[in-house]
Amino acid sequence: MSELPLPPPVVKTSRLEFQLLEESHLNDFHAIWSNPSVAKWSTRGTSHSLGESRARMDGLFFDPEKPKRLNYGVLIRASNSDTTTNCAMIGVIGVTSRFSLDTVEIGYIFNQSFWGQGYASEALVAYIEAYWGYSKGINFIIAKVDPFNMGSIRVLEKCGFRVVERFVGDIILPGLGRRDTTLMKLDRP
Ligand SMILES: CC(C)(COP(=O)(O)OP(=O)(O)OC[C@H]1O[C@@H](n2cnc3c(N)ncnc32)[C@H](O)[C@@H]1OP(=O)(O)O)[C@@H](O)C(=O)NCCC(=O)NCCS
């Protein structure tokens, strides 16, 4: 059973609100993942149906048996919401612990309509602070990013991550073929 406490169900920043990812977020999740420009940096690539997106969400829901995995939907807080859009959830952020019991990897993805407004950086800062508080035994977080994904590298750098290693040709992206990976790391302060 879990040695970790229950995660905070909601995390708030000045403009954003995180909610533990749940079924009701599916349509917005699909809107994000069905855009090839958004999904191109992922080994999973574009989602081609609501069913495929639903299957991807399955692996992201909070599970007390896998407590280090913690994924939130990112929503714009009501007081900041743009009434010209129907999109409630603008992004997803969270960590997985695929590699070893002591290593967690951060991932995030945002709806393209909301890029360039500082939302990912704001979300990452808040997520990391919440995660340090929640997961006392974890002393660092890694990120794996394509060396040409400059927006994501910038977000990580702004939040304190530093490059530690570059792997050559270690992954295949569906639309881009074999790619290098830049490994970045953030230590617990
Ligand atoms: C990466 C991503 C999350 C950024 O979201 P965002 O809300 O636009 O990010 P922010 O606005 O907080 O910050 C983006 C930063 O990158 C910079 N940037 C964006 N594109 C850039 C580019 N092509 N070259 C250099 N810098 C770039 C912006 O200027 C900004 O930096 P600044 O604040 O110093 O000006 C978003 O583009 C996304 O969802 N991409 C697809 C999924 C993805 O790549 N996930 C990460 C996988 S590791």
The ligand as an ORCA input file, in Angstrom:
! r2SCAN-3c Opt
* xyz 0 1
  C       6.088     23.252    -24.458
  C       4.753     23.877    -24.062
  C       4.200     23.135    -22.859
  C       4.973     25.350    -23.709
  O       3.736     25.898    -23.267
  P       3.553     27.491    -23.105
  O       2.365     27.709    -22.235
  O       3.568     28.128    -24.432
  O       4.885     27.869    -22.317
  P       5.237     29.276    -21.660
  O       4.446     30.338    -22.322
  O       5.154     29.153    -20.187
  O       6.793     29.425    -21.988
  C       7.306     29.134    -23.269
  C       8.713     29.698    -23.342
  O       9.364     29.105    -24.468
  C       9.743     30.108    -25.363
  N       9.617     29.526    -26.685
  C       8.532     29.033    -27.282
  N       8.846     28.565    -28.494
  C      10.170     28.758    -28.660
  C      11.108     28.499    -29.694
  N      10.709     27.906    -30.836
  N      12.408     28.824    -29.506
  C      12.819     29.395    -28.365
  N      11.981     29.673    -27.321
  C      10.671     29.364    -27.488
  C       8.780     31.255    -25.115
  O       9.302     32.479    -25.581
  C       8.705     31.188    -23.595
  O       9.876     31.696    -22.987
  P       9.913     33.179    -22.323
  O       8.865     33.197    -21.253
  O      11.288     33.297    -21.801
  O       9.591     34.141    -23.441
  C       3.716     23.794    -25.211
  O       4.301     24.365    -26.360
  C       3.292     22.375    -25.530
  O       2.311     21.875    -24.980
  N       4.014     21.722    -26.455
  C       3.673     20.360    -26.887
  C       3.921     19.337    -25.799
  C       5.342     19.314    -25.315
  O       6.267     19.607    -26.055
  N       5.489     18.924    -24.051
  C       6.791     18.819    -23.425
  C       7.441     17.527    -23.774
  S       9.046     17.423    -22.996
*
